[in-house]
Amino acid sequence: MAKRTASAKKQARGGARRSIRNRSAKSAVKTLITKARQSLLRSGGEASEKTESTVEAIRALDRAAAKRILHRNNASRRKSRLARQLAKVAAAAPAPSPAPAAKGKKGAAPAPSTAPSKKK
């Protein structure tokens, strides 16, 4: 049966407006996720760039879930996948070697002297 009542027509108009708004928000989230995945797959680049793009995508997913544009479980699943990919890339990257300790650093304990101390 067709929607004929005034309230049904009003609900249909509101639904169409929400659909347009939600579509643009979903598209923005998908774009951020794609950019994050591409930065994770890129072999070069800094780790901070990869982390930043992933965090940005996760924030967008959180906002979409808060506004109920995406279901919270859907957003959670996508966040989990991004986090797993980021962890995989971080584990595969060689860890920076620690800098060798410099001699005579400030705050370091003085080396014990081998000369006998003079007491009077």
Buried (B, 14 or more C-beta within 10 A) or exposed (E): EEEEEEEEEEEEEEEEEEEEEBEEBEEBBEEBBEBBBEBBEEEEEEEEEBBEBBBBBBEBBBBBBEEEBBEEEEBBEBBEEBEEBBEEBEEEEEEEEEEEEEEEEEEEEEEEEEEEEEEE
